[in-house]
Amino acid sequence: MCGICGELRFDGSEVSLASLQAMTRAMQPRGPDSSGIVTYGRTGLGHRRLSIIDLSPKGHQPMVDAQLGLTVAFNGCIYNYQELRAELTGLGYNFFSTSDTETILKAYHAWGPAAVERFNGMFAFAIHERDTGRVVLARDRLGIKPLYIGEIAGGKVLRFASSLPALLASGDIDTAIDPVALNFYMSFHAVVPPPYTMVKGVRKLPPATVRTYEPDGRTKDWTYWAPLFERSAADVETSSAEWQERVHEALRKAVARRMIADVPVGVLLSGGVDSSLIVGLLAEAGQQDLKTFSIGFEAVHGEKGDEFQYSDLIAKHFSTDHHKLMIDSKRMLSALPNVISAMSEPMVSHDNVGFYLLSEAVSKHVKVVQSGQGADEVFGGYHWYPPLADSNNAVGDYKKAFFDRDLEDYCELISNTYQGNGSASTDHAYDYVAAHFNTPGAATPVDQALRLDTTVMLVDDPVKRVDNMTMAWGLEARVPFLDHELVELAATIPPEEKLKDGGKGILKDVARTVIPAEVIDRPKGYFPVPALKYIEGTTLDLVRDALNSQAARERGLYKKPYIDRLLDDPKGNITPLRGSKLWQVALLEMWLQTHGI
């Protein structure tokens, strides 16, 4: 829901209305229903609204509470806002709207920045305090809602926005490529963790962080949440049946919370266990006439591009109002420029185009959907977790399964200008993963990997992907598997309960009581777009043109012999995670060209 932006000036001058207008215009797809800007001399906030809760003008943003001296620009949804509203009413607060936005304002006034610990939801917001001139930025625990920050004029001016392209539209941003982010992108399967982005002049506020800006430019960060992947003696003694009961109840709550809206809510139904379970839980709760949506792509080289047999089965079983979208390669290719334009950061996963086209279709029916992202990371569904159970080299084994290339391969690809002195380059991605694995708070190698994937990889790959592609069409995606109470519970479950039954064992135990077994007892699928894995024909022409363009040659990011090898064998360079190395390098170049970087 929505897009936010703002500008803070620490040099005594007034904010640039033109910059605020440029940022809000750039985020129009995120909030097509209305827009607003509020300025206070050296501080300005902007907003684009997607109306989900309190559809009236009373929910307009930026929202000003003159009595409290607070103004907020908010993106997201606070699912427990009604309970908080009741508590705040008991404390003497009066409300002028029925929105969750106003609940944030009152909660902040009552409890200060610690109010974030009471919020169950997805959010990124900025609050301006009239009496102190202080500005507070905050982001939800799992980073579901993005927040990008740019410093210009030597730090004398700060801007922030829900999308990186919005910051670029404001002007004066340093658009040089960040070599650390480049190493992450090429090595850590396109995951670029905060604070980095591919652009030197833009950083990301980390998840679960509250940042305070004083009027003189001083800042203070507070990390308010970090799940412990450890277990007590009681956890170890807990039976499988009891874990199943706890997970089932936590999922019921998570799915029910995400139905809170003043508009209809649908479900993106891939046909896998995760999205099917969401549909089943909603049916279990008595939901009627639920709208569900699936997408498929034409097959390439005998690899099927849809899972309709399973999504059809679930739709029929639960009598949903089901909609299917089949995409041929020609339509997929024609959509790619818009897909890349919608990316705040380069995202190599094939299913970006799927989510983009599906979101276009879904937005004609509903404004809110639930989606199954996060279950594999939270409940241990990926193939690299079981080998870690007996690993003597957890970081090395994780790298072997997840990384797209090692340092030697990276140095062969990236020109010396961008990677330092050839083989002397630092493998930032490997060092980051090693440090994360070695941080206290995760009991076993499996727990270490699950913590990394849940709090880092998930945030800056699947979650970011879904936010960017759905919000490109003014569609709000809610992810019940990232309910923070569910994540906290899952972190305490012993790894063997997750790894059993081929992965996600405890979740499958729950699913067997809710959905047909045919969807559970099947080979693990993924969102397939074969035409972007096996690059050929028109797709190969597009890739070759981008990599051989004048812009690419002048940039000099890649070493030509490596690119020539990829172009000579476009189907033969597949990463351990079944991605195309050629698509990875081409996507980055196309993203840089699209955004004028």
Secondary structure, 3 states (H helix, E strand, C coil): CCEEEEEEECCCCCCCHHHHHHHHHHCHHHCECEEEEEEECCEEEEEEECCCCCCCHHHCCCEEECCCCEEEEEEEEECCHHHHHHHHHHCCCCCCCCCHHHHHHHHHHHHHHHHHHHCCEEEEEEEEECCCCCEEEEECCCCCCCCEEEEEHHHCEEEEECCHHHHHHHCCCCCCECHHHHHHHHHCCCCCCCCCCCECCEEECCCCEEEEECCCCCEEEEECCCCCECCCHHHHHCCHHHHHHHHHHHHHHHHHHCCCCCCCEEEECCCCHHHHHHHHHHHHCCCCCCEEEEEEEEEECCEEECCHHHHHHHHHHCCCEEEEEEECHHHHHHHHHHHHHCCCCCCCCCCHHHHHHHHHHHCCCCCEEECCCCHHHHHCCCCCHHHHCCCCCHHHHHHHHHCCCCHHHHHHHECHHHHCCHHHCCCHHHHHHHHHHCCCCECCHHHHHHHHHHHHHCHHHHHHHHHHHHHCCCCEEECHHHCHHHHHHHHHCCHHHHHHHHCCHHHHHHHCCCCCHHHHCCCCCCCCCHHHHCCCHHHHHHHHHHHCCHHHHHHCCECHHHHHHHHHCCCCCECCCCCEHHHHHHHHHHHHHHCCC
